[in-house]
Amino acid sequence: MIHVCSLARLPDTVATTGARHVVSLLAKDDPLARPATIAPENHLWLQVHDIIEPMAGHVMPQHQHVRELIGFVERWPRRTPLVIHCYAGVSRSTAAAYVAVCVLNPGGDEHRIARVLRDASPTAMPNIRIVTVADELLGRRGRMISAIRAIGAGRMSEAQPFQIAAIGH
């Protein structure tokens, strides 16, 4: 199971789910404290800002960041949940969760996976830059991008933690 949350909800989400693997998508200066139950080798911190075009003083998600995400997800043993979070739990983390499910389901229908994401989180607004790079790296030929655009923008409200199944879509 993959759980998605905000930075503020990270400690509670890790504690309640029993997760032993975490992906953090935060800027370098964001106040991140790795939960004590997460071993350093089981924590991936992608230091990126929530942007889709270059912006002075900000780090736009790059191919190397998404490659690291893909590799981390492929190595995740799936015996315990994976928690993915960003600052608000709306954009970077929901994009990373979508990418993770696509990685774990190489033949899975991208539109169905996106629909599951939307059903799980009405506030999800996946960062299209992360999705675009993943689509290219995974050879999905634009299907991931099309699927995320098809679910539309999420509802503007506080993001609630949610979960999606890692496999079987």
Secondary structure, 3 states (H helix, E strand, C coil): CEEEEECCCHHHHHHHHCCCEEEEEECCCCCCCCCCCCCHHHEEEEECCCCCCCCCCCCCCCHHHHHHHHHHHHHCCCCCCEEEEECCCCCHHHHHHHHHHHHHCCCCCHHHHHHHHHHHCCCCCCCHHHHHHHHHHCCCCCHHHHHHHHHCCCCCCCCCCEEECCCCC
